[in-house]
Amino acid sequence: MKQILTLLTAFAALTLGACVSSSGSYHVTAYAPKNPANVRVKVSTSTQHIYVMEGDRCLMAVQGCVGATGATGSGSYSIIEKIKDKRRASEPDAGYPMAYWCSWKSAYGFHEGFVHPRPRTHGCIRMHREAAARFYALVRIGTPVSIASSQPEDSTIGRSVMRLDQSRDPDPPRSVMLSSSWFKDPAGPLLIQQ
């Protein structure tokens, strides 16, 4: 009995220790496109929602974190660069991971990072790790990106987007963030075949 309790305690410690976010068991479902050339991204800066669409079919819809005071801007773009293991090059905080980087213009990209309930970035669009990994798998160089104050999907798909607040989550230890293991994909398949 004592061995079983010890094992259960160890399992709980590992499980809880691996969770660096107060978002707990946050999970994102993303569907594989039938034709990757038809995928497009729509961002609503007012709701901070990111919709990955294939025609009228929603492949993934998540909350992100956009730029404060309109820093993300608006317009029609396309994905111009993808770097899974990108790190911040400039100070302050050079080396900080910006995993699953997908840029739509120079120095502006979608990437993994803390998601806040209000716009907070310098212009990039941050997503929870679960979402960023799947987003990276869904888009390719040339995928169209539309950024606007609102999107038609806000009144339909947007109603079911899970809200996320990581504003009080502490940064993981620097040694963990600087480790190459930081860029490991979440468990399981990134895209569901349907």
Helices and strands as residue ranges (DSSP letters): H 2-17, G 36-38, E 39-44, E 49-54, E 57-63, G 68-70, E 75-78, E 81-83, E 101-105, E 108-112, E 125-127, H 129-138, E 144-148, G 152-155, G 157-160, H 174-177, G 180-183
